[in-house]
């Protein structure tokens, strides 16, 4: 991901703004958003995820500054805390997801054959609905 000078300056400004109220944070990664490559995700570590109030305070505090940057400069930048586990050791969420066993072909891939149409199916194409007579057609 390539950042221009303005984006780098704005990210630095956001981090300095965040450290005024949350001095324990530090920069972890800078990534582009998965849906839009112009969207910048800045991950910070140091916020304890077990303290819901602290996480909410951080996101609310940062959202105001992030909105200001978006309106003034047109750069969508989000500063997001990453999750800390147990003793503060970092782990990705991917590590906690158990791998699923490969499944055989689904039932949709191998449907059961059923005989639903009585008579010639080609006649249905030519059937006129207004001439449909339930007892005669069954």
Buried (B, 14 or more C-beta within 10 A) or exposed (E): EEBEEEBEEBBEEBBEBBBEEBEEBEBBEBEBEEEEEEBBBBBBBBBEEEEEEBBEBBBEBBEEBBEEBBEEEEBBBBBBBBBBBEEEEEEEEEEEEEEEEEEEEEEEEEEEEEEEEEEEEEEEEEEEEEEEEEEEEE
